[in-house]
Amino acid sequence: MSEKISRVLDNLKSGRISTGKALKALRDLPYKDLGFAKVDHHRSLRRGFPEVIFGKGKTPDQIVKITQRIMTHDGILLITRTNEKVFSRIKKLYSNVKFDKRAGIISYRKTPPVLKTGTVLIITAGTADLPVAEEAKVTLELMGNRIEVLYDVGVAGLHRILDKKDILERASVIIVIAGMEGALASVVSGLVSKPVIAVPTSVGYGASFGGIAPLLTMMNSCSPGIVVVNIDNGFGAGYFASLINR
């Protein structure tokens, strides 16, 4: 691994290859093997953003060790699906980290991001969908996106979304978050020319089957231009919206 890096850097210094070709040659290297995790230090070269830590299922000790590697190398931290216990451990090491309790996200950025020109609009069908929306919002903010929100505008009161066409038109990308039957994504897509990212949530009564019903509704939408992420995956929606918006 180190030999390849040295060879590429020598070729770059001598002018035998361009900066772009050097980045392409090195984009899969290196990673740090912690035994229980292999921290990808070149994720930002390939994806435009460092590795994100999925907190659920990891011990606080594991999260702390991965965090230390990411903070040393990238200076940008995003931990999803985590809790106050983990936050208290991280806070002792890095006093400026933030915790969004509703989103379950720990975040930090050493330097402010350069804001993208486009705007990502986050829409929820109901107030119960807000935790997923907040996960998307924190992700988008950390990745340097301008954000607008429309909360609680589901199809049970259709006039609430129809009254906001000016906001819909301003957006470059729209994230629609809905539980129950999940019809809102189709409605929004039918009103705009923008890409729509649909997020089914586990909100609903028994026949929503923990989000399966809105997931299937969104996947079977007759309105073109919709992509669907997994149930309650606000992070995935925010990340994908940022990729489009860049």
N, C-alpha and C positions, 0 to 999 in steps of 0.2 A: 504493500500500500504506500509506504513512505517513498519507495523508489519511483513509483509512478508519479507521485506529486512532485518530487525533485526534478524528474525528467520534463514534465509539463512546464514547470516554472522556468527551467533553463531555456526551453524552447521559446517561452513567452518573452524572456529578457533579451534573447538574441534576435527576436523579431521573426523567427521561423514560423510562428503561429500567431493568430490574432487573439485578442482578449476573449472574444466570443467562443472561439474554438477551445481555448484553455478552460473556460467555464464549463463547456459541454463535456470535455474530457474528465473533469473533476467532479461533476455534479452528483455522482453516486458515492463519493468518498468525502470524508471518512465517517465512521460511526464509532461510538464508544460503547464497548461491551461491559456492562455492569454485572453480568452473570444472569440476573433475572430480567434484564432489559437491555436492548441495544439502541442507544440514543442516536438518532439520525441527525447529524450536524449539517448535512447538506440539503435538508428538506426545503429550506428557503430558496436555494438555487433552482430547484426543480419546480416548486409550487408557489413560490413568492411569499411564503410564510413558514416560520419554524414549526417543528413538531409540537403537536398538542397532546396534553396528557389526559387520558380518559380515567377519571379517578375511581369510578365504581369497580370494586373487585381488587383494588390495590391496597396494600397496607399503608398507613401514614409514613412509615420508614421508607418504603419503596418510593412513594411520591416525593418525599423530601430529597432523596438521592438523585432522582431523575430531574427534579427542579433545579438542584445545584448545578448539574451539568448544562442544562438549557440556559440558565441565567448567566453562567460564565461565558458561554459561547455566543448566545444570541441577544440576551438582554430583553427578550419578549417572552412573557409567560401566559399561558392559557391552560387552566385545569378545569375540565368539565365534570359534571356529576360528582361533586365533592361536598364537603360539609364543614361546619365550624371547627370541629376537632382538628382537621387537617389544616385549616386556615390559621389556627392558633400556633401550630408548629411552624408554618411557613413565615408567619408574621414575625416570629422571633429572629429569623434569619434575614428577612427583607422587610423592613418596616413600612415601605410604601406600597406593598401589594394591597389589592382591593378584593373584597368578597361580596358578591351579589347573592344574598341568601335565597331570594325567590328563584333565581336562575340556577343556583348551585354551582357558581363559577368563581374561581380565583383568577385574577388577572393582573398583569403588570406590563408596562412598556417603558423602557429607559428613556427613549426620546419620542416626542409626538410624531404620529404618522403623517405623511404627506396625503392630504385629502384627495380622493378621487373626484372627478368632476360630476359624475352622475349621482343620482339619489336612489337609494333602496327604500321602498315602502313596505312596511310590515303591517299586515291586516289580520285581525283576529275575529272570529265569529262571535266569541263570547268572552266574558271576563275570566272564566275558568281556564281559558287557553293562555293566560298571561305568563305563567312560568316558562312555557315553551317559547313564547315571543321574546321574553327577556333573555333567554339563552341565545337566540338569534341576534338580538340587539347588541349584547355585549361582544359577541364574536365580530359583528360588523364594525363596531366602533374600534376595536383593537386593530382591525385590518385596514382602517383608514377610510371608511365609507361615510357619506352623508346619509342620514336616516330620517324618515318621517314615519309616523305611526297612525293607524286608524284602529281603535280597539272597540270591540262589542258592536259590530255592524253585520251580524249574521242574517240569514235569509228569513228568519221569523219576523223581521221588520225590514223588508227590502228597501224601503225608502231611505234608510240610514246610509246605505252604500251608494245609492243612486244620487244622493244629495252631495256626494264628494267627488264628482267626476273631474274637477279641476286638479285635485290632489292625485288622482289616478293617472292623469295625463302628464303630470310633472315627473313621475318616476321613470327611471331607466330599467329597473327590475322590480318585480312585486313578489313578496312572500305572503301567501295566504295560509293561515293556520286555523284549522277547524276540527271539532270533534262531531259528536252526534252522527248525522248522515253525511257531513262533509261536502255539501252542495256549493258552498260559497266559492270555492276555487273555480268551478265552471262558470258561475255568474260573473266573477271578476274577469276571467279570461275572455268571456263574450263581450265585454265592454271596452277592452283595450287592445292595443297593438304591441304591447310589451311582453317579454317572457315572464311567465308565472311559475313560481316554485310553490308547490302545494305540500303542506305539512299536516298529515292526519294526527289527531291527538287522541289519547285514551279517555277523553271526557265523554260521558254519555251513560245512558241506562244499559241494562243487560244485553239488549240486542245489538248494541254497538260493538260488543265482543272486544272490549279493551282497545278499540281503535281499528279493528279489522274492517268494520263497516265503512267508515270514512276513507280508509286506505283504498278499498275496492272501488268506491264511488269516484275518487280522484283518478285512479288508474283507468277507469272506464269513461272518463269525461269525453263528450263529443266535441268539445272546443279544443282546437289544436293549439300548440304552443305551451302546454303544461308539462312540467316534469314533477315527479313525486318522490319525496324522500321518505325515510322510515318513520314509523309512529313515534311521536314526541321528539323528533330529531331536529330541534331548533338550531343546534350547532351546524349540522350538515347543510341545512338550508341557508344559513348565514354565510358559510364558507363558499358554497356554490354561487350564491348571489354576488359575493365579492369577486370571484373569478370572472363572472360575466361583466361586472361593473368596471373592472380594471382595463 
